[in-house]
Amino acid sequence: EIEHGDKVDSVSWGQQVQERTEGGNCVGIPSLMMKELNLEKDTMVGIRYFIKIQQAKEVHVIPATVDDSEVIEHNQTRLEDLILRQLRVAYEGQVVPIFVRQGLHVRIKA
């Protein structure tokens, strides 16, 4: 979970974690995730790490916008694998950015 202001979101960013060595208390969050959470650069947040969470058997997602539908349509073969690698935590109604390739991402709603 990431706490910012009076809001708490369940998030994950898997292999994209970028640790910074500023006293060991900083972690880099991908810019797409920051944008989705409305976080500015250098914003202080609280992070809670969970080791055991309930595993979903399946997750149904829909495009967040019409533009996202078009990205999905043109990248169907890669998208399932990308979602499985990038999406680790989801809750109903959550909008998640998925990196497709340089300069292209899609927003999906769980």
C-alpha positions as a LaTeX table, in Angstrom:
\begin{tabular}{lrrr}
\hline
Residue & $x$ (\AA) & $y$ (\AA) & $z$ (\AA) \\
\hline
Glu1 & 0.00 & 0.00 & 0.00 \\
Ile2 & 1.09 & 3.54 & $-0.62$ \\
Glu3 & $-0.26$ & 6.35 & 1.52 \\
His4 & $-0.28$ & 9.88 & 0.16 \\
Gly5 & $-2.24$ & 12.64 & 1.80 \\
Asp6 & $-5.53$ & 11.18 & 3.02 \\
Lys7 & $-5.54$ & 8.50 & 0.30 \\
Val8 & $-4.28$ & 4.90 & 0.42 \\
Asp9 & $-3.82$ & 2.82 & $-2.74$ \\
Ser10 & $-2.84$ & $-0.80$ & $-3.20$ \\
Val11 & $-0.15$ & $-0.81$ & $-5.86$ \\
Ser12 & 2.73 & $-2.81$ & $-7.21$ \\
Trp13 & 5.41 & $-2.09$ & $-9.72$ \\
Gly14 & 7.31 & $-5.38$ & $-9.80$ \\
Gln15 & 10.64 & $-5.30$ & $-11.60$ \\
Gln16 & 10.49 & $-1.55$ & $-12.16$ \\
Val17 & 11.41 & $-0.63$ & $-8.58$ \\
Gln18 & 14.26 & 1.83 & $-8.54$ \\
Glu19 & 15.92 & 2.10 & $-5.17$ \\
Arg20 & 17.76 & 5.29 & $-4.34$ \\
Thr21 & 20.39 & 5.57 & $-1.65$ \\
Glu22 & 19.29 & 8.59 & 0.34 \\
Gly23 & 19.56 & 7.13 & 3.80 \\
Gly24 & 17.87 & 3.95 & 2.62 \\
Asn25 & 14.41 & 5.52 & 2.91 \\
Cys26 & 13.69 & 6.31 & $-0.73$ \\
Val27 & 12.24 & 4.24 & $-3.52$ \\
Gly28 & 11.67 & 5.22 & $-7.12$ \\
Ile29 & 8.15 & 4.86 & $-8.49$ \\
Pro30 & 7.69 & 4.62 & $-12.27$ \\
Ser31 & 6.44 & 7.87 & $-13.78$ \\
Leu32 & 3.28 & 6.24 & $-15.18$ \\
Met33 & 2.31 & 5.07 & $-11.71$ \\
Met34 & 3.09 & 8.49 & $-10.23$ \\
Lys35 & 0.84 & 10.14 & $-12.81$ \\
Glu36 & $-2.00$ & 7.70 & $-12.10$ \\
Leu37 & $-1.70$ & 8.40 & $-8.35$ \\
Asn38 & $-1.40$ & 12.18 & $-8.89$ \\
Leu39 & 2.00 & 12.29 & $-7.21$ \\
Glu40 & 4.56 & 14.98 & $-7.88$ \\
Lys41 & 8.30 & 14.34 & $-7.99$ \\
Asp42 & 9.88 & 14.10 & $-4.51$ \\
Thr43 & 6.50 & 13.68 & $-2.78$ \\
Met44 & 6.83 & 11.98 & 0.59 \\
Val45 & 4.61 & 8.91 & 0.89 \\
Gly46 & 4.19 & 6.10 & 3.37 \\
Ile47 & 4.69 & 2.58 & 2.04 \\
Arg48 & 3.58 & $-0.69$ & 3.64 \\
Tyr49 & 4.92 & $-3.95$ & 2.27 \\
Phe50 & 2.78 & $-7.10$ & 2.37 \\
Ile51 & 4.37 & $-10.51$ & 1.97 \\
Lys52 & 1.23 & $-12.63$ & 1.90 \\
Ile53 & $-1.82$ & $-11.48$ & $-0.04$ \\
Gln54 & $-4.71$ & $-13.46$ & $-1.44$ \\
Gln55 & $-3.99$ & $-14.76$ & $-4.92$ \\
Ala56 & $-6.64$ & $-14.13$ & $-7.57$ \\
Lys57 & $-7.69$ & $-16.96$ & $-9.85$ \\
Glu58 & $-8.62$ & $-14.49$ & $-12.59$ \\
Val59 & $-8.91$ & $-10.76$ & $-13.10$ \\
His60 & $-11.15$ & $-9.12$ & $-15.66$ \\
Val61 & $-9.96$ & $-5.81$ & $-17.03$ \\
Ile62 & $-11.43$ & $-3.24$ & $-19.39$ \\
Pro63 & $-9.79$ & $-0.32$ & $-21.20$ \\
Ala64 & $-9.94$ & 2.90 & $-19.20$ \\
Thr65 & $-10.62$ & 5.03 & $-22.31$ \\
Val66 & $-11.45$ & 4.68 & $-26.01$ \\
Asp67 & $-7.80$ & 5.44 & $-26.84$ \\
Asp68 & $-6.76$ & 2.58 & $-24.56$ \\
Ser69 & $-9.12$ & 0.27 & $-26.51$ \\
Glu70 & $-7.22$ & 1.06 & $-29.69$ \\
Val71 & $-3.86$ & 0.35 & $-28.06$ \\
Ile72 & $-5.21$ & $-2.98$ & $-26.80$ \\
Glu73 & $-6.60$ & $-3.87$ & $-30.22$ \\
His74 & $-3.23$ & $-3.32$ & $-31.91$ \\
Asn75 & $-1.16$ & $-5.07$ & $-29.19$ \\
Gln76 & $-3.32$ & $-8.06$ & $-28.22$ \\
Thr77 & $-0.61$ & $-10.69$ & $-28.65$ \\
Arg78 & 1.82 & $-8.96$ & $-26.25$ \\
Leu79 & $-0.64$ & $-7.46$ & $-23.80$ \\
Glu80 & $-1.60$ & $-10.55$ & $-21.78$ \\
Asp81 & 2.05 & $-11.27$ & $-21.00$ \\
Leu82 & 2.72 & $-7.60$ & $-20.22$ \\
Ile83 & $-0.22$ & $-7.43$ & $-17.81$ \\
Leu84 & 0.85 & $-10.63$ & $-16.05$ \\
Arg85 & 4.40 & $-9.31$ & $-15.61$ \\
Gln86 & 3.47 & $-5.78$ & $-14.55$ \\
Leu87 & 0.27 & $-6.15$ & $-12.53$ \\
Arg88 & 0.85 & $-7.76$ & $-9.14$ \\
Val89 & $-1.87$ & $-6.16$ & $-7.02$ \\
Ala90 & $-5.32$ & $-5.04$ & $-8.13$ \\
Tyr91 & $-8.58$ & $-4.07$ & $-6.55$ \\
Glu92 & $-11.96$ & $-3.62$ & $-8.18$ \\
Gly93 & $-12.18$ & $-0.31$ & $-10.00$ \\
Gln94 & $-8.43$ & 0.35 & $-9.88$ \\
Val95 & $-6.97$ & 2.00 & $-12.99$ \\
Val96 & $-3.51$ & 0.65 & $-13.76$ \\
Pro97 & $-1.04$ & 1.91 & $-16.37$ \\
Ile98 & 0.68 & $-0.89$ & $-18.34$ \\
Phe99 & 3.88 & $-0.08$ & $-20.21$ \\
Val100 & 3.60 & $-1.50$ & $-23.76$ \\
Arg101 & 6.75 & $-0.12$ & $-25.38$ \\
Gln102 & 8.79 & 3.10 & $-25.47$ \\
Gly103 & 6.36 & 5.99 & $-25.72$ \\
Leu104 & 3.25 & 3.77 & $-25.49$ \\
His105 & 1.22 & 2.63 & $-22.51$ \\
Val106 & $-2.36$ & 1.54 & $-21.89$ \\
Arg107 & $-4.57$ & 2.19 & $-18.89$ \\
Ile108 & $-6.76$ & $-0.71$ & $-17.80$ \\
Lys109 & $-9.46$ & $-0.85$ & $-15.17$ \\
Ala110 & $-9.67$ & $-3.94$ & $-12.95$ \\
\hline
\end{tabular}
